[in-house]
Amino acid sequence: MTSGIVALLQIGLEIILIYVAFLLMNAIPFERVIAKANYAQMLKIFLAIIIGYLVSLFFINFVEQVQALRGLVN
């Protein structure tokens, strides 16, 4: 694939996975553990960004490795 398509795919995947991670983080009651509600919300946002980025990085690396293997087989 060209680098532009891969970059667009990665950006779109990161945004989608960060959103999904944020929705999943809302199910965890951080407000019980952290006294201030603002800190709990910020923690959810930062964790969602980290998880979404790492999962999208995994998928992009997986696609690149499959392409590299396809080049070895052919």
The 8 nearest C-alpha neighbors of each residue, nearest first, counted from 0:
[[1, 2, 4, 5, 3, 66, 63, 62],
 [0, 2, 3, 4, 5, 6, 7, 8],
 [1, 3, 5, 4, 6, 0, 7, 8],
 [4, 2, 6, 5, 1, 7, 0, 8],
 [3, 5, 7, 6, 2, 1, 8, 0],
 [4, 6, 8, 2, 3, 7, 9, 1],
 [5, 7, 3, 9, 8, 4, 2, 10],
 [8, 6, 4, 10, 9, 5, 11, 3],
 [7, 9, 5, 11, 6, 10, 12, 4],
 [8, 10, 12, 6, 7, 11, 13, 5],
 [11, 9, 13, 7, 12, 8, 6, 14],
 [12, 10, 8, 14, 13, 9, 7, 15],
 [11, 13, 9, 15, 10, 14, 55, 8],
 [14, 12, 10, 16, 55, 11, 15, 52],
 [15, 13, 17, 11, 12, 16, 18, 10],
 [14, 16, 12, 18, 13, 17, 11, 19],
 [15, 17, 51, 19, 13, 18, 14, 20],
 [18, 16, 51, 20, 14, 48, 47, 19],
 [19, 17, 21, 15, 16, 20, 14, 22],
 [18, 20, 16, 22, 21, 17, 15, 23],
 [21, 19, 47, 23, 17, 22, 18, 16],
 [22, 20, 47, 24, 18, 23, 19, 17],
 [23, 21, 19, 25, 20, 24, 18, 26],
 [22, 24, 20, 21, 25, 26, 19, 27],
 [25, 23, 21, 26, 27, 22, 43, 20],
 [24, 26, 22, 23, 27, 21, 43, 28],
 [25, 27, 24, 23, 28, 22, 29, 21],
 [26, 28, 25, 24, 29, 23, 30, 43],
 [29, 27, 30, 31, 26, 25, 32, 24],
 [30, 28, 32, 31, 39, 27, 33, 43],
 [29, 31, 33, 28, 32, 39, 36, 34],
 [32, 30, 29, 33, 28, 34, 39, 36],
 [31, 33, 29, 30, 34, 28, 39, 35],
 [34, 32, 30, 35, 31, 39, 29, 38],
 [33, 35, 32, 36, 30, 31, 38, 39],
 [36, 34, 37, 38, 33, 39, 30, 40],
 [35, 37, 39, 38, 30, 40, 34, 33],
 [38, 36, 40, 39, 35, 41, 42, 34],
 [39, 37, 41, 40, 36, 35, 42, 33],
 [38, 40, 42, 36, 37, 41, 29, 30],
 [41, 39, 43, 37, 42, 38, 36, 44],
 [42, 40, 38, 44, 43, 39, 45, 37],
 [41, 43, 39, 45, 40, 44, 46, 38],
 [44, 42, 40, 46, 41, 45, 24, 47],
 [43, 45, 41, 47, 42, 46, 48, 40],
 [46, 44, 48, 42, 47, 43, 41, 49],
 [45, 47, 49, 43, 48, 44, 42, 50],
 [46, 48, 21, 20, 44, 50, 45, 17],
 [49, 47, 45, 51, 17, 46, 50, 52],
 [50, 48, 46, 52, 47, 51, 53, 45],
 [49, 51, 47, 53, 52, 48, 46, 54],
 [52, 50, 17, 16, 48, 54, 49, 53],
 [51, 53, 55, 49, 50, 54, 13, 48],
 [52, 54, 56, 50, 55, 51, 49, 57],
 [53, 55, 57, 51, 56, 52, 50, 58],
 [56, 54, 58, 52, 57, 13, 53, 12],
 [57, 55, 53, 59, 54, 58, 52, 60],
 [56, 58, 54, 60, 55, 59, 61, 53],
 [59, 57, 61, 55, 60, 56, 62, 54],
 [58, 60, 62, 56, 61, 57, 55, 63],
 [61, 59, 63, 57, 62, 58, 56, 64],
 [60, 62, 58, 64, 59, 63, 57, 65],
 [61, 63, 65, 59, 60, 64, 58, 66],
 [64, 62, 60, 66, 61, 65, 67, 59],
 [65, 63, 67, 61, 66, 62, 60, 68],
 [66, 64, 68, 62, 67, 63, 69, 61],
 [65, 67, 69, 63, 64, 68, 62, 70],
 [66, 68, 64, 70, 65, 69, 63, 71],
 [69, 67, 71, 65, 70, 66, 64, 72],
 [68, 70, 66, 72, 67, 71, 65, 73],
 [69, 71, 67, 68, 73, 72, 66, 65],
 [72, 70, 68, 69, 73, 67, 66, 65],
 [71, 73, 69, 70, 68, 67, 66, 65],
 [72, 70, 71, 69, 68, 67, 66, 65]]
